[in-house]
Amino acid sequence: RDNVIMKAPWPVPGFGRDVYPGFLQLSGFMSMNLDRHIIAHKDFFMHLVKHDGDNAEKHRDFYDEYMAVMDLTAEFYLQTVDTVFVRHALPKGEMMHR
């Protein structure tokens, strides 16, 4: 909670609400495979240099989607962490849905 929950900034909708920011989610995702992302961006640069528009566009399309993150409410994120990773409710068969 102390390291990842922040207040939504002004002027976004939900200003002042506790959230798990999208930029932290993205940095976590990217750091898991950082070497692959670095290689992909190097390849993207080479596609641009070689005027290989088709492969450059594929890269853009992928990263436009990959980087499209949004803040999660703190309540949702913290409940998920507790249920799945702390209490291990899913493998124990204790996870409930509506």
N, C-alpha and C positions, 0 to 999 in steps of 0.2 A: 504494500500500500504506500509506504513512504517513498519508494523509488520510482513508481510508475504512474501513480494517480495524480492528475493535475486538474486545474480549473480550466474549463473551456474559455478561450479569450473573447473579448469584445472585438468585433460586432457579430460573431457567428451566432446562429440560433442555439439556444441552450447556454448562452453566456453565463459563466459562474458555476455551471454544473460540474461535478466531479466526473472526469472521464479518464479512460486509458487512451492516450493520443495515438492517432494513426501513424504518426512519424516514428513512434517507438515500436509499433508492430512491424512496420516496414524495415526498420534497422535490424530488428531481431530476425526477420525472415531472410534478409540479405546476408547477415553475418553467418548464417548456417551454411551457406554455399558461396562464400565471398570469392573464392578462387574462380568459380564458374562465371560469376557476374563480371569479374575483371576481364576474363578471357572474352566473354560475350561483348563487352564494350570495346575492347581492342579490335575484335573482328568487325564490329559495327563501323568503327573508324576506318578500317581498311576497305570495307565495302563502299564507304563514301568516297575515299580517295580513288578507288578504281571505278567510280561511277556505276556501281552495281546497285541500282535503285531497288530492284526486287528484294534482295536480301536485306538491304537497309530498312525497307518498309516492314518486312517481317519482324525485324528487331524492334522497330518503333511500336508496332502493333502489340507485340508481347509486353514490352515494358510500360506502355500506356495502361494496359490492363493490370499488370503486376503492381504498379505503383499507385493504383486507384484504391486508396485506403480511406477509412473514415474512423473517427473516434468512436469507441465503445463506451457505454455508460459504465461508471465505476462499479455499480451494483452488479451488472451482468458479468463483467470481467472477474470481479472478486468471487462471485458465486461459482462461476465456472472453474476457476483455479481451486477453490475449496472442494467442490464436488468431485472433480475429475482427478486432480493431482494430489490433494491433501488426504481426502477421505477415501479415494479410489472406489467411488460408488459404482462406476461403470463395470469394471471387471468383477466386482462383488455382486452384481445383479441388483443393486439397491437404487439405481438411478431411475427416477420417476419422470414421466412426461404427462402432459395434459391431453 
